[in-house]
C-alpha cells in the first residue's frame, strides 16, 4: 500500500537482477548495510476523554482491491501471518511484508525469498493506539538490492477523524499526514502523503500519494 518508495525499489531491484543475469561471472548484487533508529519520538498518552483506536488484526486470505488515479485497479491478499509479519501478495514476483503493527518492512522475491528492498528496522506507519492529534517520528534505512543505503525520516500526525466515501463505501476514518525526508546533506525535497485509515475495517481506505488518489474498491475477509 506504500507506493511512494515501493515502485522505485522494485524497478531498481529488477534492474540489478537483470544486469546480474546478463553478465556471466558477475558477483551477485547484495543489500547494502545500514539500520535506522526506529521510533525516535512518539506521543504516549492521549488527552483526557479522547477516543483511541487499537491495532487491527488482519487474517490470512483478507483481500483488498484498490483503484489508483480512477484508472488502474489492483489488489493484494494477505498470504501469510507468521514470524511477526504479514506477507502481502500483489500477484507479481514480489511479496511485500508488513509487521503486525502494519509498519512497512519492504519487499522479498516470491521465488526464493531473497530480500529486494528492505526498510530497516521499519517505516512505522502506525503507532498504536491512535487518536486525533497524535504524533510520532521514525528513522530507518532504505536498502535496495544492488543499490545504496538511504537514511530516511518519516514523521506522522493524526489530523482529524472524518467521514469519507470511496468506491467500497462510506467510512469514518483517521486522516494521517506523513512527511518523508532523506537524512543526508543536499537539497532534497520532502515527500508528503495523506492516508485515511478506517478503524472499522482496519485498513487504509484512501491515500493521496503526491497528486494521485488511491481508494479502496472492495474488501473481502479471509478465514
Secondary structure by P-SEA (a helix, b strand, c coil): cccccaaaaaaaaaaaaaaaaaccccccbbbbbbcccccccccccccccbbbbcbbbbcccbbbbbbcccccccccccccccccbbbbbccccbbbbbccccccbbbbbccccccccccccccccccccccccccbbbbbbbccccbbbbbbbbbbbbcbbbbbbccccccbbbbbbbbbbcccccbbbbbbbbbbbbcccccccccccccbbbbbccccccc
